[in-house]
């Protein structure tokens, strides 16, 4: 009996889904290609579509939509169900095929004025923040109402993909603001994910959660104070990650491997090669 027959279809789907959900940033296409080869079954492949959707949401995947002049995002905040997603910036909605990775359709959408009055000033402020703090960043802001509470969701995505140099990296920030009775409860989730795969395979995944309250007087003031929370939180997080790497260079990384051999003397490789050549030459008989 072959190993393939020992693995049930349910197990294959579970394993493939796990691969997809843990795809490094910028490498989902490569993972999907490998998953197709492993499954060898279009029916099973369709069963992992939900994992592809979740991966796109987690990584705040940017997509290009015809008739929308700016990139759109795939996230948990704008998922309207049945493959439809909302872009409040353009007041459009579109459909996205997660296996083909293609966007289609572009229908008009009318926002709720009571929530859009909060969303628009925050979107403008966040645009300016991303422009000043990110090399190639992108942001989207969404709004909805749950009873008397106005919920604002904001997301930031920045990445640098360099597959020719065998590395890809991404920063994502997801924020939720619940506004009620002059108080805004802000919750944030910051994530860094980096993948190095030159002569090896190393991933870094770092997470940070933030929670803070803001006293609200009006829409513009709330947007301004929210940007201050983001700037302070992301700056502290970035510095902390940098400090950890500096500390690990002197401790953890050194512990992985001896800097010097047991003799406490560096190996002089040039001399070793020279000695080796002399040793081989000595074996050649003199005519």
N, C-alpha and C positions, 0 to 999 in steps of 0.2 A: 504494500500500500504506500502510495507516495505521500509526501508531507502536505502537498496541496489538498489532497482528499481528506486529510485529518482536520483541516480548518474549515469550519462551516461558513456559509455565506454571511451569517450574522456577525461572526468574528471578523471576517474579511472587511465588512463595512465598518465595524468598530475600529479596527486597526487603521484603515484608510482615513476615517474621520479624524482620528487622533493625529495622524500625520498632517492633515490639512489644517487643523486648529492650531498646530504648533509650527506652522510655516514661518520661516524668518521673513522679515519685511522685504518686499520687492522680489520674492522668490516663489510666489504662489503658483505662477504658470509652470515652473519647473517641477514643483511638487505634484501638481495636477497631472502633468505628463507622466510622471513615475507611477502615480496612483492608477491611471488608465492602463498602464502596462501590467501592473500587478493584478488588477481586478479582471481584466480581459472580458468584461461583461457590461454592456450598456445599461442593463436593468439595475445592476449593483451600483454603477456609476451615478445614476439618477438618485439613488438613496443617500448619497453623500452631499447632495446639493445644499442641504441645510447647513452642513459644516462649512461649505464654501461661503455661504451667506454670512454665517457668524464670523468667519475669519475676516471677510471684507468689512464688517461692522467694527470688529475689534481694532483693525488697523486703519480705520477711517480712510478707506480707499477712495482716491480721486478718480472721477470718470469724466469723459468728454461727451457732452450731449449736443446733438445738432440743434441749432437755433438758440442755444444758450451760450452767451459769449465768454463765460468764465467756467472753470472746473466745478463740478458738483461732487458731493461727498456721499458715500454709503455709510450710514451709521444707524445705531439703534434709535436715534432721536427723530429721524425723518422717514422711517420705514412705515409705509401706509398699508402693507400687506399685499400678497399676490404679486410680488416683484416690483411694486410701485414705490417710488421715492419722491420726496418733496424737496424743492429748492426754493425756499421763501425769498431769497435775494432777487430772483427773477420772477417770482410768483408763478412758477411752473411746476408740473410734476412729470415724471418720466418713468419708463419701465427699464429694468436691467436684468439681462440674462447672465447669471453668475458662472455658468459653465463656459459659455461662449465669450463672456466678458465683453458684452456689447450692450450699449444703451439705445433705446428706441422710443419713439413717441415723444411728444412735448405738448402737454395740455395745460390750459390756463388754470390757475388756482387763486381763489380769493381769500385773503387772510382775515382773521377776526380783528377788527380795529382796536379793541380793548387790550389785546395781547401784543399786537404789532406796535403799539405806541411804546411799549417797553423794549421790544426786540430791536427796532431800528436804531435808536441811539447807542445801544450796547454793541450792535454789529459794527457801526461806524468807529466806535472807540477801540474795538478789538482789531479791526482792520489796521488802524494806525499802530497799535501795539505790535502786531505780528510783523508789519513792515519794518519797524525799528529794531526788533529783537531776533528775527529769524532770517537765516540765509535764503531759504526758499520755502517760506511757510505759507500756510493756507488755513483759513478759518471759516466756520459756518455757525450761525446762531438760529435757534428754533424756539418757538413759543407756543404754549397751550394753556388752557384753563381747566383746573380740576376743582369744581365748586367755586368757592370764593378765592382760591389760591391761584396766582399766576405763576406758571412754571417756565423758566427760561433755561434752555440747554445750549451750551456753547462748547465747541470742540476746535482744537488746534492740532494741525499735523505738519510736521517738518521732517524731511528725510534727505539723505544723501546715499544714493546707490552707486556702487563702483564695482560691478561684477568683473570687469577686466583686471582689477586689483584684488579680487577675491574677498570683498567685504561689502556689507550693506548695513545701514543704520537708520533708525527712526525714533522720533520723539512724538508722543501723543499726549494731549491734555484734554480731559473731558470734565466739564463743569455743569453743575445743576444749581439753579437759584430758585428757591421757593419764596414768593413775595406775598405777605399778608399782614394787614393792620400795621403798616409802617415798619415792618421788619423783614429783612431778607436773610434766609439761611443758605449759606454758600457751602457746597461740597465739591471737592475736586479730586480727580484721580490722575496722577502723572505717571507716565511710563516711558522708559528707555529700553529699546531692544536693538542689539547689535550682533551681527554674525560675521565671524572671520573664518574663512575656509581655505586658506592657502597652506597646503601640506598639513592639514589638520582640520578640525571642526570644533569651533568654540563659539558659544552663544552667551551674551550677557543680557539678562532681563532684570530690570530694577523698577520697583513700584513705590509710589508715595501717595498717601491719602491726606487730604486737607479739609478742614471744616472751620468756618468762621461766620460770624453774624455781622450784618450791616444794617444800621438804622437808615431808613429810607424816607426822604422828603419829596423827591420827584424823580422822573425818569433819567434826566441828564446826570444828576448827582449820584444816583445809584450806579449808572454805567461807569462814572469816573472812579468811584470807590471800589467797584468790582475789579477794574483794571489794576488798581493798587494791590489788591489781594493776589491777583495772578502774578504780577511782577515780583512781589515779595516772595511768594511761594516758589515760583520757578527759579528765581535767583538763588535762594537758599538751597534748593534741591540740587541745582547744577553745581554749586560750590561744594556741597556735601559729597556728591559723587566724585568730583575731582580730588577732594581731600582723601577719600577712601582709596582711590587709585594710587595716590602718592604714598600712602601708608602701606598699601599692599606691595608696592615695588620694593620696599625695604624689609618686608616681613614675609607675607604669604608666598609671593613669587620666588623669593630667594629660597624658601623652604622646599619648593618643588624640585630644586636641583642644586647640587653643590657648585659653588662658584669656582672652587679649586679642587684638584685631586687630593688624595690622602697625603701626598708629599708637600702640600701647601705651595706648590710651585706651578705656575702656568705652563701648559704644554706648548712647546715651540714647534709648531707643526712643520714649518719650513725645514728645520733641522731633521725632523723625523723622516721627511720625504728624502732629504739628501742622504741620510744614513741608509735608508732602504735601497736607494739607487746604488750606493757604494757596495752594499751587501750583495746585490744581484750581479753587479759587474765583477765582483771577486770570484763568482762561480764560473765565469766564462774562461775556458782554457786559453792560455797564451800560445799562439802558433810559433 
